[in-house]
Amino acid sequence: MKKVTSISDKLTQQKFQEILLNTYLKGTEEKSIKVSDLIEEIKQQVLNIKADKK
């Protein structure tokens, strides 16, 4: 039986800081960016962590 892991099992403080930093950098690199685009970026990064097989 496959063990189900939640995102909270994989989202370490370091990973959370990386997500925040990546989002901040994206927001500062673009002259104009929608909040919805930043939220989508965060969502994708969190989903990538959840999908990580480590």
C-alpha positions in Angstrom: 0.0 0.0 0.0 1.4 3.4 -1.0 1.9 5.9 1.8 0.1 9.2 1.3 2.3 12.2 2.1 0.9 15.6 2.6 2.5 18.9 1.5 3.2 19.7 5.1 5.5 16.7 5.2 7.7 18.0 2.4 7.4 21.8 2.8 10.4 22.6 5.0 11.2 26.0 6.2 14.0 26.2 3.7 11.7 25.3 0.8 9.1 27.8 2.0 11.8 30.5 2.1 12.9 29.5 -1.5 9.3 29.9 -2.7 9.0 33.3 -1.1 12.4 34.5 -2.5 11.6 33.2 -6.0 8.2 35.0 -5.9 9.8 38.2 -4.6 12.4 38.1 -7.4 9.8 37.5 -10.1 7.8 40.4 -8.7 10.8 42.7 -8.8 12.0 41.7 -12.2 8.8 42.5 -14.0 7.7 46.1 -14.5 4.0 45.1 -14.2 2.7 41.8 -12.8 -0.7 40.7 -11.7 -1.2 39.3 -8.2 -2.9 36.4 -9.8 0.3 35.6 -11.7 2.3 35.6 -8.5 -0.2 33.4 -6.8 -0.1 31.0 -9.7 3.7 31.0 -9.4 3.5 30.1 -5.7 1.0 27.4 -6.5 3.2 25.8 -9.1 6.2 25.8 -6.8 4.2 24.2 -4.0 2.9 21.5 -6.4 6.4 20.8 -7.5 7.4 20.2 -3.9 4.5 17.9 -3.4 5.3 16.0 -6.6 9.0 15.6 -5.6 9.7 11.9 -4.9 12.3 12.5 -2.2 
